[in-house]
Amino acid sequence: MDEQFIQAVLDTVDLIPYGRVATYGQIARIICRPHNARLVGKTLGKYGGRGKHPCHRVVTANGRLAPGWLDQRPMLLAEGVPFKDECHVDISHCHWQGI
């Protein structure tokens, strides 16, 4: 992964407001890499850092949480993000419109 891509992803994630979520694909489009949604996810998993960036605010296009990340749901609930079920945020009520 190139350093510019990593930094662009993290800088964009830092813009997501409290109580809102964005999607991996949305982040990819914002940084002008629309076909790299999966790479955005890998980048966040590897370089997101614990608490340095609000990576917990990034979900799939249908609102699904990151598999295996047990802290993501409580972090989003603490911000008032609504859920449809245990694994999906109600993206229609908390989607960040972006830049």
C-alpha positions as CSV (number, residue, x, y, z in Angstrom):
1,M,0.0,0.0,0.0
2,D,1.3,3.4,-0.8
3,E,1.7,6.0,1.9
4,Q,-0.4,8.6,0.1
5,F,-3.4,6.2,-0.1
6,I,-3.1,5.3,3.6
7,Q,-2.9,8.9,4.6
8,A,-5.9,9.9,2.3
9,V,-8.0,7.2,3.9
10,L,-7.2,8.2,7.4
11,D,-7.6,11.9,6.8
12,T,-11.0,11.2,5.3
13,V,-12.1,9.0,8.2
14,D,-11.1,11.8,10.6
15,L,-13.8,14.0,8.9
16,I,-16.7,11.7,9.8
17,P,-18.7,13.5,12.4
18,Y,-19.7,12.1,15.8
19,G,-22.9,10.0,15.5
20,R,-22.6,9.5,11.7
21,V,-21.2,6.6,9.6
22,A,-19.6,6.4,6.2
23,T,-19.1,3.4,4.0
24,Y,-15.8,1.9,2.7
25,G,-17.0,2.6,-0.9
26,Q,-17.8,6.2,0.0
27,I,-14.3,6.7,1.5
28,A,-12.8,5.2,-1.7
29,R,-14.9,7.6,-3.9
30,I,-13.9,10.6,-1.8
31,I,-10.2,9.9,-2.3
32,C,-10.7,9.3,-6.0
33,R,-10.1,5.5,-5.8
34,P,-13.7,4.3,-6.4
35,H,-12.8,0.7,-7.1
36,N,-10.8,0.3,-3.9
37,A,-13.4,-0.1,-1.1
38,R,-11.9,-3.4,0.1
39,L,-8.5,-1.8,0.2
40,V,-10.0,1.0,2.3
41,G,-11.2,-1.7,4.8
42,K,-7.8,-3.4,4.8
43,T,-6.1,0.0,5.4
44,L,-8.3,0.8,8.3
45,G,-7.8,-2.6,9.8
46,K,-4.0,-2.3,9.6
47,Y,-3.3,1.4,10.1
48,G,-6.4,2.8,11.8
49,G,-4.8,2.7,15.2
50,R,-6.7,2.3,18.4
51,G,-8.5,5.5,19.1
52,K,-6.4,7.7,16.8
53,H,-9.0,7.7,14.0
54,P,-12.7,7.1,14.3
55,C,-12.5,4.0,12.2
56,H,-15.5,2.6,14.0
57,R,-17.7,5.0,12.0
58,V,-17.0,3.1,8.7
59,V,-19.3,0.3,7.7
60,T,-20.3,-1.6,4.6
61,A,-22.8,-0.2,2.0
62,N,-25.6,-2.0,3.8
63,G,-24.6,-0.9,7.2
64,R,-22.9,-4.1,8.3
65,L,-20.2,-3.8,11.0
66,A,-16.7,-5.1,10.6
67,P,-16.6,-8.8,11.3
68,G,-14.8,-9.7,14.5
69,W,-14.5,-6.1,15.8
70,L,-16.5,-6.5,19.1
71,D,-15.9,-2.9,20.2
72,Q,-17.4,-1.3,17.1
73,R,-21.1,-1.7,18.1
74,P,-20.7,-0.3,21.6
75,M,-18.7,2.6,20.3
76,L,-21.4,3.5,17.7
77,L,-24.2,3.0,20.3
78,A,-22.4,5.4,22.6
79,E,-22.6,8.0,19.8
80,G,-26.3,7.4,19.4
81,V,-26.0,5.6,16.0
82,P,-29.3,3.6,15.4
83,F,-29.2,-0.1,14.6
84,K,-31.5,-2.3,12.5
85,D,-30.2,-5.4,14.2
86,E,-27.1,-6.7,16.1
87,C,-24.8,-6.4,13.1
88,H,-26.2,-3.5,11.0
89,V,-26.5,0.2,11.6
90,D,-29.6,1.9,10.2
91,I,-27.6,3.7,7.6
92,S,-30.6,5.7,6.4
93,H,-30.7,7.6,9.6
94,C,-27.0,8.2,10.3
95,H,-25.2,8.3,6.9
96,W,-22.6,11.0,6.6
97,Q,-23.0,12.8,3.3
98,G,-19.3,13.5,3.0
99,I,-17.4,16.2,1.4
